[in-house]
Amino acid sequence: MKGRLLKVNDYWLVAYNDAEGLFQRLPLHPYDIQEIEEQEKVFDNIEARIAAYPDIHFEFELFWETGIEVPFDVAKLKTKCYCGHTNICDCGLE
């Protein structure tokens, strides 16, 4: 699916339109959030890069870890980087 990566109140979300055309939001997968935090150490302002290229491809995934009683849906990014590029990234990361 296609969506937009955005940060709202310190939470990373993916906004998209569902099959009926209704606007929906899903939390970003915790592992993708960790990747963004790692890229914050490399790039000066990763949030500005993401805001410049917010369109992403993602898939639905059920997330569950030890300590979580009920699994929940998250958006798992299918991009190679978190600046929004899908096929070729010019960020320098592969």
N, CA and C atoms as an extended XYZ file, in Angstrom:
282
Properties=species:S:1:pos:R:3:atomname:S:1:resname:S:1:resid:I:1 pbc="F F F"
N         0.834       -1.180        0.000 N   MET     1
C         0.000        0.000        0.000 CA  MET     1
C         0.878        1.242        0.000 C   MET     1
N         0.259        2.335       -0.338 N   LYS     2
C         0.946        3.618       -0.292 CA  LYS     2
C         0.368        4.447        0.845 C   LYS     2
N         1.243        5.223        1.468 N   GLY     3
C         0.823        6.091        2.553 CA  GLY     3
C         1.809        7.223        2.727 C   GLY     3
N         1.632        7.954        3.795 N   ARG     4
C         2.524        9.074        4.129 CA  ARG     4
C         3.039        8.884        5.539 C   ARG     4
N         4.339        9.030        5.682 N   LEU     5
C         4.982        8.915        6.980 CA  LEU     5
C         4.927       10.274        7.660 C   LEU     5
N         4.453       10.299        8.899 N   LEU     6
C         4.378       11.563        9.621 CA  LEU     6
C         4.607       11.333       11.108 C   LEU     6
N         4.993       12.406       11.761 N   LYS     7
C         5.236       12.354       13.203 CA  LYS     7
C         4.222       13.261       13.882 C   LYS     7
N         3.466       12.686       14.825 N   VAL     8
C         2.446       13.430       15.549 CA  VAL     8
C         2.688       13.220       17.035 C   VAL     8
N         2.935       14.302       17.734 N   ASN     9
C         3.158       14.245       19.188 CA  ASN     9
C         4.202       13.200       19.571 C   ASN     9
N         5.332       13.206       18.884 N   ASP    10
C         6.458       12.297       19.132 CA  ASP    10
C         6.164       10.835       18.790 C   ASP    10
N         5.099       10.570       18.049 N   TYR    11
C         4.788        9.215       17.585 CA  TYR    11
C         4.850        9.173       16.066 C   TYR    11
N         5.517        8.161       15.523 N   TRP    12
C         5.589        7.980       14.077 CA  TRP    12
C         4.371        7.191       13.616 C   TRP    12
N         3.674        7.728       12.622 N   LEU    13
C         2.465        7.121       12.084 CA  LEU    13
C         2.551        7.043       10.564 C   LEU    13
N         1.742        6.156       10.001 N   VAL    14
C         1.557        6.094        8.554 CA  VAL    14
C         0.093        6.403        8.284 C   VAL    14
N        -0.148        7.445        7.498 N   ALA    15
C        -1.501        7.835        7.123 CA  ALA    15
C        -1.784        7.294        5.727 C   ALA    15
N        -2.994        6.767        5.531 N   TYR    16
C        -3.355        6.190        4.238 CA  TYR    16
C        -4.872        6.209        4.092 C   TYR    16
N        -5.340        5.955        2.877 N   ASN    17
C        -6.766        5.810        2.617 CA  ASN    17
C        -7.061        4.334        2.458 C   ASN    17
N        -8.057        3.850        3.189 N   ASP    18
C        -8.394        2.425        3.112 CA  ASP    18
C        -9.221        2.129        1.855 C   ASP    18
N        -9.719        0.894        1.741 N   ALA    19
C       -10.450        0.459        0.547 CA  ALA    19
C       -11.701        1.295        0.289 C   ALA    19
N       -12.313        1.809        1.344 N   GLU    20
C       -13.505        2.662        1.183 CA  GLU    20
C       -13.147        4.125        0.974 C   GLU    20
N       -11.861        4.445        0.954 N   GLY    21
C       -11.428        5.824        0.766 CA  GLY    21
C       -11.376        6.628        2.041 C   GLY    21
N       -11.544        5.973        3.185 N   LEU    22
C       -11.502        6.671        4.469 CA  LEU    22
C       -10.061        6.856        4.933 C   LEU    22
N        -9.810        8.010        5.505 N   PHE    23
C        -8.478        8.335        6.018 CA  PHE    23
C        -8.215        7.520        7.283 C   PHE    23
N        -7.085        6.813        7.324 N   GLN    24
C        -6.717        5.981        8.467 CA  GLN    24
C        -5.280        6.277        8.876 C   GLN    24
N        -4.949        5.937       10.116 N   ARG    25
C        -3.574        6.042       10.607 CA  ARG    25
C        -3.218        4.754       11.323 C   ARG    25
N        -1.971        4.342       11.128 N   LEU    26
C        -1.440        3.169       11.814 CA  LEU    26
C        -0.125        3.545       12.463 C   LEU    26
N         0.183        2.997       13.624 N   PRO    27
C         1.513        3.253       14.197 CA  PRO    27
C         2.577        2.589       13.337 C   PRO    27
N         3.716        3.202       13.295 N   LEU    28
C         4.851        2.648       12.556 CA  LEU    28
C         5.445        1.486       13.344 C   LEU    28
N         5.940        0.502       12.644 N   HIS    29
C         6.543       -0.683       13.267 CA  HIS    29
C         7.706       -0.233       14.174 C   HIS    29
N         7.801       -0.757       15.390 N   PRO    30
C         8.875       -0.357       16.315 CA  PRO    30
C        10.278       -0.537       15.740 C   PRO    30
N        10.500       -1.541       14.921 N   TYR    31
C        11.828       -1.732       14.329 CA  TYR    31
C        12.141       -0.644       13.306 C   TYR    31
N        11.114       -0.166       12.593 N   ASP    32
C        11.321        0.952       11.668 CA  ASP    32
C        11.625        2.229       12.439 C   ASP    32
N        10.987        2.393       13.590 N   ILE    33
C        11.274        3.558       14.431 CA  ILE    33
C        12.720        3.514       14.904 C   ILE    33
N        13.215        2.335       15.262 N   GLN    34
C        14.615        2.196       15.664 CA  GLN    34
C        15.550        2.575       14.518 C   GLN    34
N        15.197        2.202       13.289 N   GLU    35
C        16.010        2.567       12.130 CA  GLU    35
C        16.044        4.081       11.940 C   GLU    35
N        14.911        4.737       12.121 N   ILE    36
C        14.866        6.201       12.006 CA  ILE    36
C        15.754        6.821       13.078 C   ILE    36
N        15.699        6.294       14.284 N   GLU    37
C        16.540        6.814       15.362 CA  GLU    37
C        18.016        6.623       15.051 C   GLU    37
N        18.377        5.517       14.399 N   GLU    38
C        19.769        5.306       13.985 CA  GLU    38
C        20.164        6.312       12.910 C   GLU    38
N        19.258        6.598       11.984 N   GLN    39
C        19.561        7.562       10.929 CA  GLN    39
C        19.654        8.980       11.467 C   GLN    39
N        18.987        9.260       12.593 N   GLU    40
C        19.113       10.572       13.228 CA  GLU    40
C        20.551       10.839       13.652 C   GLU    40
N        21.298        9.772       13.923 N   LYS    41
C        22.703        9.907       14.316 CA  LYS    41
C        23.591       10.222       13.118 C   LYS    41
N        23.125        9.887       11.911 N   VAL    42
C        23.916       10.083       10.696 CA  VAL    42
C        23.578       11.415       10.034 C   VAL    42
N        22.297       11.725        9.930 N   PHE    43
C        21.845       12.929        9.231 CA  PHE    43
C        21.529       14.044       10.216 C   PHE    43
N        21.736       15.279        9.773 N   ASP    44
C        21.489       16.431       10.630 CA  ASP    44
C        20.033       16.513       11.078 C   ASP    44
N        19.098       16.388       10.133 N   ASN    45
C        17.691       16.538       10.463 CA  ASN    45
C        16.879       15.523        9.668 C   ASN    45
N        16.747       14.326       10.184 N   ILE    46
C        16.041       13.262        9.472 CA  ILE    46
C        14.559       13.591        9.322 C   ILE    46
N        13.991       14.314       10.287 N   GLU    47
C        12.580       14.683       10.186 CA  GLU    47
C        12.326       15.594        8.991 C   GLU    47
N        13.255       16.485        8.688 N   ALA    48
C        13.109       17.355        7.514 CA  ALA    48
C        13.212       16.534        6.229 C   ALA    48
N        14.099       15.550        6.189 N   ARG    49
C        14.205       14.666        5.022 CA  ARG    49
C        12.910       13.895        4.815 C   ARG    49
N        12.355       13.378        5.897 N   ILE    50
C        11.108       12.629        5.794 CA  ILE    50
C         9.974       13.553        5.363 C   ILE    50
N         9.930       14.760        5.902 N   ALA    51
C         8.883       15.713        5.523 CA  ALA    51
C         8.985       16.096        4.051 C   ALA    51
N        10.204       16.094        3.498 N   ALA    52
C        10.388       16.425        2.087 CA  ALA    52
C         9.904       15.299        1.176 C   ALA    52
N         9.999       14.052        1.632 N   TYR    53
C         9.574       12.873        0.860 CA  TYR    53
C         8.708       11.972        1.742 C   TYR    53
N         7.494       12.406        2.086 N   PRO    54
C         6.692       11.640        3.044 CA  PRO    54
C         6.003       10.399        2.463 C   PRO    54
N         5.897       10.304        1.136 N   ASP    55
C         5.188        9.176        0.532 CA  ASP    55
C         6.020        7.905        0.633 C   ASP    55
N         5.400        6.852        1.144 N   ILE    56
C         6.099        5.586        1.365 CA  ILE    56
C         5.223        4.418        0.928 C   ILE    56
N         5.840        3.273        0.807 N   HIS    57
C         5.135        2.013        0.573 CA  HIS    57
C         5.240        1.213        1.862 C   HIS    57
N         4.141        0.586        2.246 N   PHE    58
C         4.141       -0.174        3.486 CA  PHE    58
C         3.221       -1.378        3.360 C   PHE    58
N         3.326       -2.244        4.349 N   GLU    59
C         2.413       -3.380        4.433 CA  GLU    59
C         1.941       -3.502        5.875 C   GLU    59
N         0.784       -4.093        6.043 N   PHE    60
C         0.245       -4.322        7.381 CA  PHE    60
C         0.955       -5.516        8.002 C   PHE    60
N         1.259       -5.394        9.278 N   GLU    61
C         1.889       -6.498        9.990 CA  GLU    61
C         1.361       -6.512       11.416 C   GLU    61
N         1.142       -7.696       11.927 N   LEU    62
C         0.749       -7.832       13.324 CA  LEU    62
C         2.013       -7.805       14.172 C   LEU    62
N         2.052       -6.930       15.162 N   PHE    63
C         3.229       -6.812       16.006 CA  PHE    63
C         2.940       -7.397       17.378 C   PHE    63
N         3.876       -8.212       17.830 N   TRP    64
C         3.774       -8.814       19.159 CA  TRP    64
C         5.175       -9.077       19.677 C   TRP    64
N         5.403       -8.748       20.932 N   GLU    65
C         6.652       -9.035       21.624 CA  GLU    65
C         6.320       -9.538       23.018 C   GLU    65
N         7.299      -10.128       23.649 N   THR    66
C         7.120      -10.568       25.026 CA  THR    66
C         6.713       -9.369       25.875 C   THR    66
N         5.703       -9.563       26.684 N   GLY    67
C         5.212       -8.481       27.529 CA  GLY    67
C         3.983       -7.796       26.966 C   GLY    67
N         3.706       -7.991       25.678 N   ILE    68
C         2.508       -7.423       25.066 CA  ILE    68
C         1.436       -8.506       25.071 C   ILE    68
N         0.308       -8.216       25.687 N   GLU    69
C        -0.732       -9.231       25.825 CA  GLU    69
C        -1.482       -9.491       24.524 C   GLU    69
N        -1.790       -8.438       23.777 N   VAL    70
C        -2.579       -8.582       22.558 CA  VAL    70
C        -1.794       -7.989       21.389 C   VAL    70
N        -1.555       -8.758       20.325 N   PRO    71
C        -0.861       -8.200       19.164 CA  PRO    71
C        -1.706       -7.099       18.513 C   PRO    71
N        -1.043       -6.170       17.844 N   PHE    72
C        -1.762       -5.070       17.205 CA  PHE    72
C        -1.160       -4.805       15.830 C   PHE    72
N        -1.966       -4.199       14.945 N   ASP    73
C        -1.534       -3.880       13.593 CA  ASP    73
C        -0.584       -2.692       13.604 C   ASP    73
N         0.468       -2.811       12.807 N   VAL    74
C         1.417       -1.722       12.594 CA  VAL    74
C         1.707       -1.633       11.100 C   VAL    74
N         2.304       -0.532       10.695 N   ALA    75
C         2.712       -0.339        9.310 CA  ALA    75
C         4.202       -0.661        9.206 C   ALA    75
N         4.556       -1.660        8.425 N   LYS    76
C         5.953       -2.052        8.191 CA  LYS    76
C         6.382       -1.443        6.876 C   LYS    76
N         7.398       -0.586        6.917 N   LEU    77
C         7.860        0.090        5.707 CA  LEU    77
C         8.506       -0.886        4.738 C   LEU    77
N         8.298       -0.646        3.461 N   LYS    78
C         8.901       -1.471        2.426 CA  LYS    78
C         9.956       -0.689        1.649 C   LYS    78
N        10.317        0.490        2.138 N   THR    79
C        11.309        1.311        1.470 CA  THR    79
C        12.703        0.891        1.880 C   THR    79
N        13.693        1.259        1.070 N   LYS    80
C        15.083        0.952        1.396 CA  LYS    80
C        15.653        1.948        2.386 C   LYS    80
N        15.063        3.120        2.458 N   CYS    81
C        15.529        4.124        3.404 CA  CYS    81
C        14.316        4.876        3.930 C   CYS    81
N        14.507        5.769        4.846 N   TYR    82
C        13.389        6.442        5.481 CA  TYR    82
C        13.264        7.896        5.057 C   TYR    82
N        13.812        8.188        3.895 N   CYS    83
C        13.640        9.527        3.346 CA  CYS    83
C        12.534        9.498        2.300 C   CYS    83
N        11.951        8.337        2.050 N   GLY    84
C        10.829        8.240        1.135 CA  GLY    84
C        11.137        7.592       -0.189 C   GLY    84
N        12.400        7.365       -0.521 N   HIS    85
C        12.742        6.734       -1.795 CA  HIS    85
C        12.367        5.256       -1.756 C   HIS    85
N        11.898        4.723       -2.883 N   THR    86
C        11.470        3.328       -2.898 CA  THR    86
C        12.405        2.449       -3.700 C   THR    86
N        12.924        2.914       -4.822 N   ASN    87
C        13.778        2.075       -5.664 CA  ASN    87
C        15.242        2.446       -5.552 C   ASN    87
N        15.541        3.702       -5.702 N   ILE    88
C        16.925        4.173       -5.643 CA  ILE    88
C        17.005        5.265       -4.591 C   ILE    88
N        17.908        5.118       -3.673 N   CYS    89
C        18.070        6.092       -2.606 CA  CYS    89
C        19.291        6.962       -2.873 C   CYS    89
N        19.109        8.268       -2.811 N   ASP    90
C        20.257        9.170       -2.968 CA  ASP    90
C        20.761        9.687       -1.623 C   ASP    90
N        20.343        9.043       -0.548 N   CYS    91
C        20.787        9.444        0.789 CA  CYS    91
C        22.188        8.913        1.108 C   CYS    91
N        22.640        7.955        0.347 N   GLY    92
C        23.940        7.380        0.627 CA  GLY    92
C        23.877        6.101        1.426 C   GLY    92
N        22.680        5.698        1.838 N   LEU    93
C        22.516        4.441        2.580 CA  LEU    93
C        21.991        3.370        1.652 C   LEU    93
N        22.402        2.164        1.860 N   GLU    94
C        21.908        1.039        1.063 CA  GLU    94
C        21.458       -0.056        1.985 C   GLU    94
